[in-house]
Amino acid sequence: MASLALERAPAAALPLCFLRLAPAWGLLAALLLWRYGATVFATRWALPTVALAHVFTLGVLGNAILGGLLQFLPVVADAQPRMARRLGALLPVSYNLGLAGLVCGLLRWPAWIAPSGLLLASTLAFYSVSALAGLRFDGRQTVLRAGLALALLALLIAAALGLVLAAALSGLISVPMAALTDSHAAIGLLGGGLVLAGSVGSVVLPMFQGTAAVPKHWFALWLASLLCALVAGVALRLANVLGSMVLLLAAPVAAFALAVLVLQARAPHRRNGTLVGFWRLGALALLAATMFSLFAARWPESRSAMVAGVLGIAVALPALVLGMLLEIAAFLGWLGLQGSRVRGHRLPSADALFPESRKARVLVLHVASAFALLVAAAWPGKLSVSLAALALAAAYALTAFELLVLWQRTRRAARGTSIPDLPLAGEQSSAS
């Protein structure tokens, strides 16, 4: 099992810039869902649907992943991203400005699509190359680092394909949009998002959820199978062999979801119940998304493809990263207090800064939001979509509120003021 090297942790400011913005994009997703209603569930090619998909994938997932990796890489994988300090500080700004411009371009001002896509792709390229340059293969944690490297390469390729698609949408070039869009989505979501979830999960599951250790040879086999399926699926899709990508990718995706559920069910030392709940929600949604994708391949005219997309993009992957976001935010707060000790004052643990009961409330609303989104995708109508938008807004509003409360509690602790909810703890919590 990997161990935590706290002395290598970066300053908390840069990861937090990304992490704090993730719930804001979730709120924007709820607003777009309320504004455009059932239109977003009519067809995947509608521009409001494309905009909403990018709000989830780049806004919620992207900010959570980029911020979390800045902490995970040095502390767990002994990899320090090689980015200049000043340029690194600009990354959250350029990334989110590029995304905001892309969304505005898709919804209202098409001329913004190409320059915003260029800004986004450049930012992701700089981040990915900097992170890859910090990875080294010295015989330790080889499989973990290989998974992280594959995920970063996938993000880099997805960014390049996204730039090509942005140019095509702007009328600058002509490309096979459907095939390239499917390839872009598969590489970004599965090659980047799912490979990263599997790599992080090989550490998170045993260390923070109390499961048995993930066997390295099984993890390596899963990585290889997903990589082969992704390469073959993209090649066949670009050759216009329809349906093959879904069939090839179904097995490794389902294997990940089932592995999470089995490991959690057999955990010998269960802990961090809210994190377990988020990952269970993500695994179940991912398993359901896989089944609906297979139905869609068999019955293309059904609503199965839209339901699968909503489950994967709006429920499954966000649940996996949001569960970790809450843990990382608490850990960063605790870590930041270590340099501000007041003589005679005991610092609170990460659990005291962010009590499990407060995290559990966030989980409950996200579960309710998941059900509402599922109903809206399966039976789109004014009532179902409005309820889904309200549930989504409530879930992300509470997430943002709890992160704000965590920040206020950390500031109080730094000033030597006691925290009312829980007694102070002299030792580090399990989350750290």
C-alpha positions in Angstrom: 0.0 0.0 0.0 1.2 3.5 -0.8 2.1 5.7 2.2 1.6 9.5 2.6 4.7 11.7 2.4 3.3 14.8 4.1 6.6 16.7 3.8 6.2 16.7 0.0 2.7 18.3 0.1 2.5 21.5 -1.9 1.1 24.8 -0.6 -2.7 24.4 -0.2 -3.6 27.6 -2.2 -3.3 26.2 -5.7 -5.2 22.9 -5.2 -7.9 24.8 -3.3 -8.4 27.2 -6.2 -9.5 24.3 -8.4 -11.4 22.4 -5.7 -13.5 25.4 -4.6 -14.7 26.0 -8.1 -16.1 22.5 -8.7 -19.4 23.1 -6.8 -19.8 26.4 -8.6 -19.9 24.6 -11.9 -22.4 22.2 -10.5 -24.7 25.1 -9.6 -24.3 26.4 -13.2 -25.3 22.9 -14.5 -28.5 23.1 -12.4 -29.2 26.6 -13.8 -28.7 25.4 -17.4 -31.0 22.5 -16.7 -33.7 24.8 -15.3 -33.2 27.3 -18.2 -33.3 24.8 -21.1 -35.6 22.1 -19.6 -36.3 19.0 -21.5 -34.4 20.3 -24.5 -31.2 19.0 -23.0 -32.6 15.4 -23.0 -33.9 15.5 -26.5 -30.7 14.8 -28.4 -27.0 14.7 -27.5 -26.2 17.0 -30.4 -28.3 20.0 -29.2 -25.9 22.8 -28.2 -27.4 23.2 -24.7 -26.8 19.5 -24.2 -23.2 19.9 -25.4 -22.7 22.9 -23.1 -24.2 21.1 -20.1 -22.0 18.0 -20.7 -18.9 20.2 -20.7 -20.0 22.0 -17.5 -20.0 18.6 -15.8 -16.9 17.1 -17.4 -14.6 20.1 -17.4 -16.3 22.2 -14.7 -17.1 19.8 -11.9 -14.9 16.8 -12.8 -12.0 18.9 -14.3 -11.6 21.2 -11.4 -11.9 18.4 -8.9 -9.4 16.2 -10.8 -6.8 18.9 -11.5 -6.9 20.2 -7.9 -6.9 16.7 -6.4 -4.0 15.6 -8.5 -1.8 18.5 -7.4 -2.1 17.0 -3.9 -2.1 13.3 -4.8 0.9 13.3 -7.1 3.6 14.5 -4.6 2.0 13.1 -1.4 1.2 9.6 -2.6 3.0 9.0 -5.9 6.2 10.9 -5.1 5.8 13.0 -8.2 6.2 16.7 -8.2 4.6 18.5 -11.2 7.3 20.6 -12.9 5.5 23.8 -13.5 6.8 27.4 -12.9 5.3 28.9 -9.9 3.8 32.0 -11.6 2.4 29.9 -14.5 1.1 27.4 -12.1 -0.8 30.1 -10.2 -2.5 31.1 -13.5 -3.8 27.6 -14.3 -7.1 27.8 -12.4 -7.8 31.2 -14.0 -6.9 30.3 -17.6 -8.7 26.9 -17.3 -12.0 28.3 -15.9 -11.9 31.3 -18.2 -11.5 29.0 -21.2 -14.3 26.8 -20.0 -16.6 29.8 -19.4 -15.8 31.1 -22.9 -16.6 27.7 -24.4 -19.9 27.4 -22.7 -20.9 31.0 -23.7 -19.8 30.2 -27.3 -21.9 27.1 -27.4 -25.0 28.8 -26.0 -24.8 32.4 -27.4 -21.6 33.6 -29.1 -20.2 31.0 -31.5 -17.1 33.2 -32.3 -15.9 32.4 -28.8 -15.7 28.7 -29.3 -12.3 28.5 -31.1 -10.3 30.9 -28.9 -11.8 29.4 -25.7 -11.0 25.9 -27.0 -7.4 27.0 -27.6 -7.1 28.5 -24.1 -8.6 25.3 -22.6 -6.4 23.0 -24.6 -3.2 25.0 -23.9 -3.9 25.0 -20.2 -4.6 21.3 -20.1 -1.5 20.6 -22.2 0.7 22.6 -19.9 -0.8 20.9 -16.8 -0.5 17.4 -18.3 3.1 17.8 -19.6 4.2 19.4 -16.3 2.7 16.5 -14.3 4.1 13.9 -16.6 7.5 15.4 -16.3 7.3 15.0 -12.6 6.6 11.2 -12.8 9.6 8.9 -12.6 9.8 5.2 -12.8 12.4 3.9 -10.4 11.0 0.5 -9.6 8.6 1.8 -6.9 4.8 2.1 -7.3 5.3 1.2 -10.9 1.7 0.2 -11.7 0.2 3.3 -9.8 2.5 5.7 -11.7 1.8 3.9 -15.0 -1.9 4.5 -14.4 -1.4 8.1 -13.6 0.8 8.6 -16.7 -1.9 6.9 -18.9 -4.6 9.2 -17.4 -2.5 12.3 -18.0 -1.7 11.2 -21.6 -5.4 10.6 -22.2 -6.3 14.1 -20.9 -3.7 15.5 -23.3 -5.1 13.7 -26.3 -8.7 14.5 -25.3 -7.7 18.2 -25.1 -6.1 18.0 -28.6 -9.2 16.4 -30.0 -11.4 19.0 -28.2 -9.4 21.8 -29.9 -10.0 20.1 -33.3 -13.8 19.9 -32.6 -13.9 23.5 -31.5 -12.2 24.5 -34.8 -14.8 22.4 -36.7 -17.7 24.0 -34.8 -16.3 27.4 -35.7 -16.3 26.4 -39.4 -12.5 26.6 -39.7 -12.0 23.0 -40.7 -14.2 20.0 -41.7 -14.0 16.7 -39.8 -16.2 13.7 -39.2 -18.0 15.2 -36.2 -19.8 12.2 -34.8 -16.9 9.8 -34.9 -14.4 12.4 -33.6 -16.8 13.4 -30.8 -17.3 9.8 -29.6 -13.5 9.3 -29.6 -13.0 12.6 -27.8 -15.6 11.6 -25.1 -14.2 8.1 -24.7 -10.6 9.1 -24.4 -11.4 11.9 -21.9 -14.0 10.2 -19.7 -12.6 6.7 -19.7 -8.9 7.1 -20.6 -8.6 10.1 -18.4 -11.4 10.0 -15.8 -11.9 6.3 -15.2 -8.2 5.3 -15.4 -7.5 8.1 -12.9 -10.3 6.9 -10.7 -8.9 3.4 -10.8 -5.3 4.6 -10.0 -6.5 6.7 -7.2 -8.9 4.0 -6.0 -6.0 1.5 -5.7 -4.8 3.8 -2.8 -8.1 5.3 -1.6 -10.0 2.0 -1.1 -7.6 0.3 1.3 -6.2 3.5 2.9 -9.3 5.5 3.5 -12.2 3.0 3.1 -10.6 0.1 5.0 -10.9 -2.4 2.2 -8.4 -5.2 1.4 -5.4 -4.0 -0.7 -5.9 -4.1 -4.4 -3.7 -6.8 -5.9 -1.1 -5.1 -8.2 -1.4 -7.8 -10.9 -5.2 -7.4 -11.1 -4.9 -3.6 -11.3 -2.2 -3.9 -14.0 -4.4 -6.4 -15.9 -7.4 -4.0 -15.7 -5.3 -1.1 -16.9 -4.1 -3.1 -19.9 -7.5 -4.3 -20.8 -9.0 -0.8 -20.6 -6.2 0.6 -22.7 -6.5 -2.1 -25.4 -10.3 -1.8 -25.5 -10.0 2.0 -25.7 -7.5 2.0 -28.6 -9.4 -0.7 -30.5 -12.8 1.0 -29.9 -11.5 4.4 -31.0 -9.9 2.9 -34.1 -13.2 1.1 -35.0 -15.3 4.2 -34.4 -13.1 6.3 -36.6 -13.5 3.6 -39.2 -17.2 4.1 -38.8 -17.8 0.6 -37.3 -20.8 1.7 -35.2 -21.5 0.0 -31.8 -18.1 -1.6 -31.5 -16.7 0.9 -29.0 -19.5 0.4 -26.5 -19.1 -3.4 -26.7 -15.4 -3.3 -26.2 -15.4 -0.8 -23.3 -18.3 -2.3 -21.4 -16.3 -5.1 -19.8 -13.5 -3.0 -18.2 -15.9 -0.3 -17.1 -18.2 -2.8 -15.4 -15.1 -4.6 -13.9 -14.1 -1.4 -12.2 -17.6 -0.8 -10.8 -17.9 -4.4 -9.6 -14.5 -4.3 -8.0 -15.3 -1.2 -6.0 -18.6 -2.8 -4.7 -17.0 -6.1 -3.9 -14.0 -4.6 -2.1 -16.3 -2.3 -0.1 -18.7 -5.2 0.9 -15.7 -7.3 2.1 -13.9 -4.5 3.8 -12.2 -5.8 7.0 -11.8 -2.3 8.6 -14.6 0.0 7.4 -14.1 3.7 7.9 -15.0 7.1 6.4 -18.6 6.1 5.8 -19.4 9.1 3.6 -16.5 8.5 1.3 -17.6 4.9 1.0 -21.1 6.1 0.2 -20.0 8.4 -2.6 -17.9 5.7 -4.2 -20.8 3.2 -3.8 -23.1 5.7 -5.6 -20.5 6.2 -8.3 -19.9 2.5 -8.8 -23.6 1.7 -9.0 -24.3 4.5 -11.4 -21.4 3.4 -13.6 -22.6 -0.1 -13.6 -26.1 1.1 -14.6 -24.6 3.4 -17.3 -22.8 0.4 -18.8 -26.0 -1.6 -19.0 -28.0 1.2 -20.6 -25.1 1.7 -23.1 -25.4 -1.9 -24.1 -29.2 -1.5 -24.5 -28.6 1.6 -26.6 -26.2 -0.4 -28.9 -29.0 -2.9 -29.4 -31.9 -0.5 -29.6 -30.5 2.9 -30.9 -33.9 4.5 -31.0 -34.6 4.1 -27.3 -33.7 6.6 -24.6 -31.0 4.3 -23.2 -28.1 6.3 -24.7 -29.3 9.5 -23.0 -29.8 7.8 -19.7 -26.4 6.1 -19.9 -24.8 9.5 -20.6 -26.5 11.2 -17.7 -25.6 8.4 -15.3 -22.0 8.4 -16.4 -21.3 12.1 -16.8 -23.6 13.7 -14.2 -23.8 11.0 -11.5 -21.1 8.3 -11.5 -17.8 10.2 -12.2 -18.9 13.3 -10.1 -19.7 11.0 -7.1 -16.2 9.5 -7.3 -14.4 12.8 -7.4 -16.7 14.7 -5.0 -16.2 12.1 -2.3 -12.5 12.6 -2.6 -12.9 16.4 -2.8 -14.4 16.5 0.6 -11.6 14.4 2.1 -8.9 16.4 0.3 -10.4 19.7 1.4 -10.4 18.7 5.0 -6.9 17.3 4.7 -5.6 20.6 3.1 -7.2 22.5 6.0 -5.5 20.4 8.6 -2.2 20.5 6.7 -2.4 24.3 6.5 -2.8 24.5 10.3 0.5 22.7 11.0 2.5 25.8 10.3 0.3 28.0 12.5 0.5 26.3 15.9 -0.3 28.5 18.9 1.6 27.6 22.1 -0.6 25.8 24.5 -3.3 25.3 21.8 -4.1 21.8 20.4 -4.9 21.8 16.8 -8.1 20.1 15.6 -8.0 16.9 13.5 -9.3 16.8 9.9 -12.4 15.1 11.3 -13.0 18.0 13.7 -12.6 20.5 10.9 -15.0 18.7 8.7 -17.2 16.3 10.8 -18.5 13.1 9.2 -22.1 14.2 9.9 -21.7 17.3 7.7 -20.3 15.2 4.9 -23.2 12.8 5.2 -25.7 15.6 4.6 -23.9 16.4 1.3 -24.0 12.7 0.3 -27.8 12.5 1.0 -28.5 15.4 -1.4 -26.3 14.0 -4.1 -28.1 10.7 -3.9 -31.4 12.5 -4.2 -30.1 14.5 -7.1 -28.9 11.2 -8.8 -32.4 9.7 -8.7 -34.0 13.0 -9.9 -31.6 13.1 -12.9 -32.3 9.5 -13.7 -36.0 10.1 -13.8 -35.6 13.3 -15.9 -33.4 11.5 -18.4 -35.8 8.6 -18.8 -39.0 10.6 -18.8 -38.2 14.2 -19.7 -40.9 16.6 -19.0 -41.4 20.0 -17.4 -42.0 18.6 -13.9 -39.3 16.0 -13.9 -36.6 18.2 -15.3 -37.5 21.1 -13.0 -37.3 18.8 -10.0 -33.9 17.5 -11.2 -32.6 21.0 -11.6 -33.7 21.9 -8.0 -32.2 18.7 -6.6 -29.0 19.3 -8.4 -28.8 22.9 -7.2 -29.5 21.9 -3.6 -26.7 19.2 -3.7 -24.1 21.5 -5.1 -25.2 24.5 -3.0 -24.7 22.4 0.1 -21.3 21.2 -1.1 -20.2 24.8 -1.7 -21.6 25.8 1.7 -19.8 23.1 3.6 -16.5 23.9 1.9 -17.1 27.6 3.0 -17.8 26.4 6.5 -14.6 24.3 6.5 -12.6 27.3 5.4 -14.1 29.4 8.2 -13.4 26.7 10.8 -9.8 26.4 9.6 -9.4 30.2 10.0 -10.8 30.0 13.5 -8.5 27.2 14.5 -5.5 29.1 13.1 -6.4 32.0 15.4 -6.6 29.7 18.4 -10.4 29.8 18.6 -12.1 26.5 19.6 -14.4 24.8 17.1 -17.9 24.2 18.5 -19.1 21.0 16.8 -16.4 18.5 17.9 -13.8 18.5 20.6 -10.3 19.3 19.6 -8.1 16.4 18.7 -4.4 16.2 19.2 -3.8 13.6 16.6 -4.2 13.5 12.8 -7.4 11.9 11.5 -7.8 8.9 9.3 -8.4 11.3 6.4 -4.9 12.6 6.6 
